[in-house]
Amino acid sequence: MSPLPPLDTRGMDPLTRIRAGIIEKRVKARNQKALKILKTKRNLWRAIKEYEKVSNVTGASMSDYLTLYEQVRQYKPTEILELGTGFSTIILAHALLDNEAEGATRGRITSMEEHQEWFKKATEVLPGDVADHIDIFHSPKVDGFYKIFRGVQYREIPDRPYDFVFSDGPERHSRVNGDKLFDLDLVQIVRRSERPVRAIVDNHYLTFYVLQKIFGTELARYSVSHRLMFVGPVTKHDVGRLRKENFVPDLRLLGTTELKLRMSM
C-alpha cells in the first residue's frame, strides 16, 4: 500500500516547518490507527489482501480506505461516483454490502477510468462478490473549465443521480499543454444536481483551493489529519458564481497587496 507523501516544506519558514512536522505525526498516527481498525473487519480486510494479489495499482493509504468505508457506512448513499478506479472501488463496494446487510437500500458504484489498459485489467480482476454493484467505464480525459478555472475531466460520465463522489482522477495534467490543473468533474456533477451530494477529494491542493473558492470553506472542508477534503452536502444551489469585484478593501498603501478572488452563492 502507498503511504501518503510527506509535505513539501522547501522554502518555508521555520515555524511553518514545525507545524508541518506536527501534521506529519498526526497523519502517521491516523494511518496506524486505521490499519488496526481495518484488520478487525475481517471480510473487508480479506478483500483488500486478495485484491492486492491480482491488482497492479499501488493503492492509497489505510487512512483513506477507512475514511471511505466509514463515510459510506454513515451516510448510506445509493449512487456513488468514483473518479479513478482502484482499491477504493473494493472499499466502497464492501461498505455498500455491509449497509445492505443492515437493511439499507441497494447501492451502485459508477467507476470512471481514463487508462484503457487499467480499465481492462480492473474489469478482469473485479471480485465476483461485488461485481454486480459496480459499473466500470472507460473515458479519456479532456480539458474543461468552470468560470475562470481550468481543469481536467472525463469526457463522458453516465448521467445518474449521484449522492456520493470520491474524486481521485483523472490525472491532472492538461492534454493540451501539460499544465497541472484541478479535477473538474465534481463541480460539473454538483452544478447539475438537485439531489444533495457528499464528496471526498483525494490529496491535491490545487483542487482543494478551487473547490473552496466555488463552495466556500464551510462546504469544502480540508482535514489536516486525513489529508483529504470533505465536500457537502451540496446541490447546484451551492455552486459559487463570480460577482463584480471591488478591490478597494484589499488595496494597501504600505506593504504587499494581495488581490483576492471572491465567489457568491
C-alpha positions in Angstrom: 0.0 0.0 0.0 1.2 3.5 -0.7 1.8 5.8 2.3 0.8 9.4 2.0 3.7 11.5 0.6 5.3 13.9 3.1 4.5 17.6 2.9 7.0 19.6 0.8 8.4 22.2 3.1 11.1 23.5 0.8 11.3 27.3 1.0 9.1 27.5 4.1 9.9 29.5 7.2 10.9 27.6 10.4 7.5 28.0 12.1 5.7 26.5 9.1 8.2 23.6 9.1 7.4 22.9 12.7 3.7 22.9 12.0 4.3 20.6 9.0 6.2 18.2 11.3 3.3 18.1 13.8 0.9 17.4 10.9 3.0 14.6 9.6 3.0 12.9 13.1 -0.8 13.2 13.2 -1.2 11.8 9.7 1.1 8.8 10.6 -0.8 8.2 13.8 -4.1 8.1 12.0 -2.8 5.8 9.4 -1.6 3.3 12.0 -4.9 3.5 13.8 -6.8 2.9 10.6 -4.7 -0.2 9.8 -5.6 -1.7 13.2 -9.3 -0.9 12.7 -9.4 -2.3 9.1 -7.8 -5.6 10.3 -10.8 -6.1 12.7 -13.2 -6.0 9.7 -12.4 -9.5 8.5 -14.4 -9.6 5.2 -13.1 -6.2 4.2 -9.5 -6.9 5.2 -9.6 -10.2 3.3 -10.9 -8.4 0.2 -8.1 -5.8 0.4 -5.4 -8.5 0.6 -7.0 -10.6 -2.2 -7.2 -7.6 -4.4 -3.7 -6.7 -3.7 -2.6 -10.0 -5.2 -4.3 -9.5 -8.6 -4.1 -5.7 -9.0 -1.1 -3.8 -10.3 -2.0 -0.5 -8.7 -0.3 0.7 -5.6 -3.4 1.8 -3.7 -4.0 4.6 -1.2 -3.3 4.9 2.5 -5.1 2.9 5.1 -6.5 6.1 6.5 -8.1 6.8 3.1 -9.6 3.3 3.0 -11.1 3.6 6.4 -12.4 7.1 5.7 -14.2 5.9 2.5 -15.6 2.9 4.3 -16.9 4.9 7.3 -18.4 7.7 5.2 -20.4 5.3 3.1 -21.5 3.4 6.2 -22.6 6.6 7.9 -24.4 8.3 5.0 -25.6 5.3 3.1 -25.5 6.6 -0.4 -27.2 4.7 -3.2 -25.4 6.2 -6.3 -21.7 6.5 -5.8 -19.4 8.1 -8.5 -15.8 7.1 -8.2 -13.4 9.2 -10.3 -10.4 6.8 -10.7 -10.8 3.0 -10.4 -8.6 1.1 -7.9 -8.5 -0.3 -4.4 -11.1 2.3 -3.4 -13.6 0.5 -5.7 -13.4 -2.5 -3.5 -13.6 -0.5 -0.3 -16.7 1.4 -1.5 -18.4 -1.8 -2.6 -17.9 -3.6 0.7 -19.3 -0.6 2.5 -22.4 -0.9 0.3 -22.7 -4.6 1.1 -22.5 -4.0 4.8 -25.2 -1.3 4.5 -27.5 -3.7 2.7 -26.9 -6.4 5.3 -28.4 -4.0 7.8 -31.4 -3.3 5.6 -30.3 -0.2 3.6 -31.3 0.4 0.0 -29.1 -1.4 -2.5 -26.3 0.9 -3.8 -24.4 1.1 -7.1 -20.9 2.4 -7.9 -20.1 4.1 -11.2 -16.3 3.9 -11.5 -14.5 6.0 -14.1 -11.1 5.1 -15.6 -9.1 7.1 -18.2 -6.4 4.5 -19.0 -7.6 1.7 -21.4 -5.0 -0.8 -20.0 -6.1 -0.4 -16.4 -9.8 -0.3 -17.4 -9.3 -3.7 -19.0 -7.3 -5.0 -16.0 -9.7 -3.7 -13.4 -12.7 -5.3 -15.2 -10.9 -8.6 -15.4 -9.9 -8.8 -11.7 -13.2 -7.4 -10.3 -14.2 -9.8 -7.4 -17.4 -11.7 -8.1 -18.9 -10.9 -4.7 -19.1 -7.2 -5.5 -19.2 -7.2 -9.4 -22.9 -6.7 -9.6 -22.6 -3.5 -7.6 -20.0 -1.9 -9.8 -20.1 -0.4 -13.3 -16.6 0.5 -14.6 -16.5 2.9 -17.6 -13.6 3.9 -19.7 -13.4 7.6 -20.7 -10.4 9.7 -21.9 -9.8 12.9 -20.0 -10.3 16.3 -21.6 -9.6 19.9 -20.6 -12.6 21.8 -19.3 -13.4 24.9 -17.3 -15.8 26.4 -14.8 -15.8 30.2 -14.9 -12.1 31.2 -14.8 -10.8 27.9 -13.5 -9.2 25.4 -16.0 -9.4 21.8 -15.1 -9.4 18.2 -16.4 -12.4 16.0 -16.5 -13.6 12.7 -18.0 -15.0 13.2 -21.5 -18.2 11.3 -20.7 -19.7 10.2 -17.3 -23.1 8.4 -17.2 -25.9 10.7 -16.2 -27.1 9.2 -12.8 -28.5 10.8 -9.6 -25.2 10.6 -7.7 -25.3 11.3 -4.0 -21.6 10.5 -3.1 -18.4 11.1 -5.1 -14.9 10.0 -4.5 -12.6 12.3 -6.6 -9.2 10.8 -7.3 -8.9 11.3 -11.0 -8.3 11.8 -13.8 -4.6 12.5 -13.8 -4.4 16.3 -13.5 -2.1 17.4 -16.3 -3.6 19.1 -19.3 -3.6 17.1 -22.6 -3.4 20.4 -24.4 -0.2 21.9 -23.0 0.8 19.8 -19.9 -0.2 22.4 -17.3 -1.1 20.9 -13.9 -4.8 21.6 -13.4 -7.5 20.6 -11.0 -10.1 17.8 -11.2 -13.3 19.4 -12.5 -15.8 16.6 -12.6 -17.1 17.1 -9.0 -18.1 20.7 -9.8 -19.8 19.6 -13.1 -21.8 16.9 -11.2 -22.9 19.2 -8.5 -23.9 22.1 -10.7 -26.5 19.9 -12.4 -27.7 18.2 -9.2 -30.9 18.9 -7.2 -30.0 15.9 -5.0 -27.6 16.6 -2.2 -24.1 15.3 -2.9 -21.3 14.5 -0.5 -17.8 14.0 -1.7 -14.3 13.0 -0.6 -11.5 14.6 -2.6 -8.1 13.0 -2.6 -4.8 14.8 -1.7 -4.4 17.6 -4.3 -4.0 21.1 -3.1 -4.9 22.9 -6.3 -8.2 21.0 -6.4 -8.8 21.9 -2.8 -8.1 25.5 -3.4 -10.6 25.7 -6.3 -13.3 23.8 -4.5 -13.1 26.2 -1.6 -13.4 29.2 -3.9 -16.5 27.6 -5.5 -18.3 26.1 -2.5 -16.7 28.1 0.4 -14.8 26.8 3.4 -17.9 25.6 5.3 -18.9 23.2 2.5 -15.4 22.3 1.3 -13.6 21.4 4.5 -10.0 20.3 4.5 -8.9 17.9 7.2 -5.2 18.1 8.2 -5.1 14.7 9.8 -6.9 12.9 6.9 -5.1 14.9 4.1 -8.5 14.9 2.4 -11.2 17.4 1.6 -14.8 16.7 2.6 -17.4 18.4 0.5 -21.1 18.8 1.1 -23.8 18.1 1.3 -24.1 20.4 -1.8 -26.5 20.9 -4.6 -26.5 23.2 -7.7 -27.7 26.0 -5.5 -24.4 25.9 -3.5 -22.2 26.4 -6.6 -20.5 29.8 -6.3 -20.6 32.4 -9.0 -18.2 35.2 -9.7 -19.5 38.5 -8.5 -18.5 42.0 -9.5 -15.2 42.6 -7.8 -14.3 45.6 -5.7 -10.6 45.7 -4.9 -10.6 48.8 -2.7 -10.8 47.0 0.7 -7.8 44.8 -0.4 -5.5 47.6 -1.6 -2.7 48.6 0.7 -0.7 51.9 0.7 2.1 50.1 2.5 3.3 46.6 2.2 2.2 43.9 -0.3 -1.2 44.0 -1.8 -2.9 40.6 -2.3 -5.7 40.7 -4.8 -8.4 38.3 -3.6 -11.0 36.2 -5.5 -14.5 36.2 -4.1 -17.3 34.0 -5.0 -21.0 34.4 -4.2 -23.7 31.7 -3.9 
